[in-house]
Amino acid sequence: MRKLGDILSIKTNNIEPGKGKILISEPFLGDYYFKRSVVLLADHNEEGSFGLILNKPLDIKLGEVVHDFPNFEAVVYLGGPVESDNLFFIHTMGDQIEGSFEILNGLYWGGKMEVVKEMMLLKKINPAQIRFYIGYSGWSPNQLKEELERNAWVVSRTNTKLLMKTNADQLWETALHRLGGDYSFWPKFPIDPMQN
């Protein structure tokens, strides 16, 4: 029988971080924000990295965060600890939302909020096409590299369907199962290793 330490000591895969890839946290990462999280990288370069935690829904609706918007039944997610007083969004609407940029095939970051508001009023967008996040996740130059060297994260390729269609509470486990190998054992570990 394989030991927990053997499974956790595997080196991360050889996929380099980059725009449109995801970071999957190791099972015992105890950080409040990043525990069992999946982070979509919107950018990664020599100046640092930034993205959004995708699987941390908050118990608030969009109307509670943005008061001058039409009634829109969208869940708001915790995007990360940086700029937690700002709202960010990803969507599948492409250039219909002016000012957005493509992160990966069919998935876009940001754009003009007034265009989003108008699309909501005209019912030209629905909650399955857009997700809202309070704050974002950021790393200074070399910070993410150091965390990867400590095996805090596994980098994975992804696709829009996985990110937008998978339930938030299943995304971490689903992303690990897609990697296969020893990573498929990670969801079986207790959240607190002292309870093992």
C-alpha positions as CSV (number, residue, x, y, z in Angstrom):
1,M,0.0,0.0,0.0
2,R,1.3,3.4,-0.9
3,K,2.0,5.9,1.9
4,L,0.5,9.4,2.0
5,G,4.0,10.9,2.0
6,D,4.9,9.1,-1.2
7,I,1.8,10.3,-3.1
8,L,2.3,13.9,-1.9
9,S,6.0,14.0,-2.7
10,I,5.5,13.6,-6.4
11,K,7.0,16.4,-8.3
12,T,4.6,18.7,-10.1
13,N,4.0,17.9,-13.8
14,N,6.1,19.6,-16.4
15,I,3.3,22.0,-17.5
16,E,4.5,25.6,-17.2
17,P,2.1,28.2,-15.8
18,G,0.6,30.6,-18.3
19,K,-2.5,32.5,-19.4
20,G,-5.5,30.1,-19.7
21,K,-4.0,27.4,-17.4
22,I,-5.2,26.5,-14.0
23,L,-3.4,26.0,-10.7
24,I,-4.8,23.2,-8.5
25,S,-3.8,23.4,-4.9
26,E,-2.3,20.4,-3.1
27,P,-4.7,18.8,-0.6
28,F,-3.2,20.1,2.6
29,L,-2.6,23.7,1.6
30,G,-4.1,25.4,4.7
31,D,-4.4,29.0,3.4
32,Y,-7.9,30.4,4.0
33,Y,-8.2,31.6,0.4
34,F,-6.5,28.8,-1.5
35,K,-7.4,25.6,0.5
36,R,-8.5,23.0,-2.2
37,S,-8.8,25.7,-4.8
38,V,-8.6,26.0,-8.5
39,V,-7.2,29.2,-9.9
40,L,-7.5,30.3,-13.5
41,L,-4.5,32.3,-14.6
42,A,-5.5,35.3,-16.6
43,D,-1.9,36.3,-17.1
44,H,1.6,35.1,-16.2
45,N,4.8,36.9,-17.2
46,E,8.1,38.2,-15.7
47,E,6.1,40.9,-13.8
48,G,4.0,38.3,-11.9
49,S,0.8,36.4,-12.2
50,F,-2.8,37.0,-11.6
51,G,-6.1,35.1,-11.9
52,L,-9.2,34.1,-10.1
53,I,-10.1,31.4,-7.6
54,L,-13.0,29.6,-9.5
55,N,-14.5,27.3,-6.8
56,K,-15.2,29.5,-3.8
57,P,-18.9,30.7,-4.1
58,L,-20.0,33.3,-1.6
59,D,-23.4,33.4,0.1
60,I,-24.3,36.6,-1.7
61,K,-26.0,37.5,-5.0
62,L,-24.9,40.0,-7.5
63,G,-27.6,42.5,-6.5
64,E,-26.1,42.6,-3.0
65,V,-22.7,43.7,-4.4
66,V,-23.7,46.0,-7.3
67,H,-26.9,47.9,-6.4
68,D,-27.6,49.6,-9.7
69,F,-27.8,46.5,-11.8
70,P,-30.9,44.7,-13.0
71,N,-32.2,41.6,-11.2
72,F,-29.8,38.9,-12.3
73,E,-29.6,35.6,-10.4
74,A,-25.8,35.2,-10.5
75,V,-23.7,33.7,-7.7
76,V,-20.7,35.8,-6.7
77,Y,-17.4,34.0,-6.0
78,L,-14.4,34.9,-4.0
79,G,-11.7,35.6,-6.6
80,G,-8.8,36.1,-4.2
81,P,-7.4,38.3,-1.5
82,V,-6.2,41.2,-3.7
83,E,-8.5,44.2,-4.4
84,S,-11.4,42.6,-2.4
85,D,-13.4,45.8,-2.9
86,N,-13.5,45.3,-6.7
87,L,-15.7,43.1,-8.9
88,F,-14.1,41.0,-11.7
89,F,-15.8,38.7,-14.2
90,I,-15.2,36.1,-16.8
91,H,-17.6,35.2,-19.6
92,T,-18.3,33.3,-22.8
93,M,-19.7,36.3,-24.7
94,G,-16.5,37.2,-26.7
95,D,-16.4,40.5,-28.4
96,Q,-20.1,41.1,-27.6
97,I,-18.7,42.6,-24.4
98,E,-16.4,45.4,-25.5
99,G,-13.1,45.6,-23.8
100,S,-12.8,41.9,-22.9
101,F,-9.8,39.7,-23.7
102,E,-9.6,36.0,-24.4
103,I,-8.0,33.9,-21.7
104,L,-8.4,30.6,-23.4
105,N,-10.5,29.4,-26.3
106,G,-14.1,30.7,-25.7
107,L,-13.4,32.2,-22.3
108,Y,-12.9,35.9,-21.7
109,W,-11.9,38.2,-18.9
110,G,-13.6,41.5,-18.2
111,G,-15.0,44.2,-20.5
112,K,-17.2,47.2,-20.1
113,M,-19.6,46.8,-17.2
114,E,-22.1,49.1,-18.8
115,V,-22.4,46.6,-21.8
116,V,-23.0,43.8,-19.3
117,K,-25.7,45.8,-17.6
118,E,-27.4,46.5,-20.9
119,M,-27.2,42.8,-21.9
120,M,-28.8,41.9,-18.6
121,L,-31.6,44.4,-19.1
122,L,-32.3,43.1,-22.6
123,K,-32.0,39.4,-21.4
124,K,-29.1,38.8,-23.9
125,I,-27.0,37.1,-21.3
126,N,-27.7,34.5,-18.6
127,P,-25.8,33.3,-15.5
128,A,-24.4,30.3,-17.3
129,Q,-22.5,32.7,-19.6
130,I,-20.9,35.0,-17.0
131,R,-19.3,34.6,-13.5
132,F,-18.5,37.4,-11.0
133,Y,-15.7,37.4,-8.5
134,I,-14.8,39.7,-5.6
135,G,-11.1,40.3,-5.6
136,Y,-8.4,38.4,-7.5
137,S,-5.4,36.3,-6.8
138,G,-1.9,37.7,-7.6
139,W,1.7,36.7,-7.3
140,S,4.8,38.9,-7.5
141,P,7.7,38.0,-9.8
142,N,9.1,34.5,-8.9
143,Q,6.5,34.1,-6.0
144,L,4.5,31.5,-8.0
145,K,7.6,29.8,-9.1
146,E,8.7,29.3,-5.5
147,E,5.2,28.0,-4.6
148,L,5.4,25.5,-7.5
149,E,8.9,24.3,-6.3
150,R,7.3,23.7,-2.9
151,N,4.6,21.6,-4.6
152,A,1.8,23.9,-3.3
153,W,0.2,23.8,-6.8
154,V,-0.1,21.6,-9.8
155,V,-0.4,23.4,-13.2
156,S,-3.0,21.9,-15.7
157,R,-4.4,22.7,-19.1
158,T,-8.1,23.2,-19.1
159,N,-11.1,24.2,-21.3
160,T,-14.0,26.5,-21.1
161,K,-16.6,23.7,-20.6
162,L,-14.8,22.3,-17.5
163,L,-14.6,25.7,-15.9
164,M,-18.0,27.0,-16.7
165,K,-20.1,23.8,-16.5
166,T,-18.6,22.0,-13.5
167,N,-20.2,22.7,-10.1
168,A,-17.8,24.8,-7.9
169,D,-17.9,22.2,-5.1
170,Q,-16.7,19.5,-7.6
171,L,-14.2,21.5,-9.6
172,W,-11.1,20.8,-7.5
173,E,-11.7,17.0,-7.5
174,T,-12.7,16.9,-11.2
175,A,-9.5,18.8,-12.2
176,L,-7.4,16.3,-10.3
177,H,-9.1,13.3,-11.8
178,R,-8.5,14.7,-15.2
179,L,-4.7,14.8,-14.4
180,G,-4.9,11.1,-13.4
181,G,-2.1,9.2,-11.8
182,D,-1.3,10.0,-8.2
183,Y,-3.3,13.2,-8.4
184,S,-6.5,11.2,-8.5
185,F,-5.7,10.1,-4.9
186,W,-5.5,13.7,-3.6
187,P,-9.3,14.1,-3.1
188,K,-9.4,11.1,-0.8
189,F,-7.1,12.8,1.7
190,P,-8.8,14.4,4.7
191,I,-8.8,18.2,4.8
192,D,-6.8,18.1,8.0
193,P,-4.0,15.5,7.8
194,M,-4.1,15.1,11.7
195,Q,-7.5,13.5,11.3
196,N,-6.0,10.6,9.2
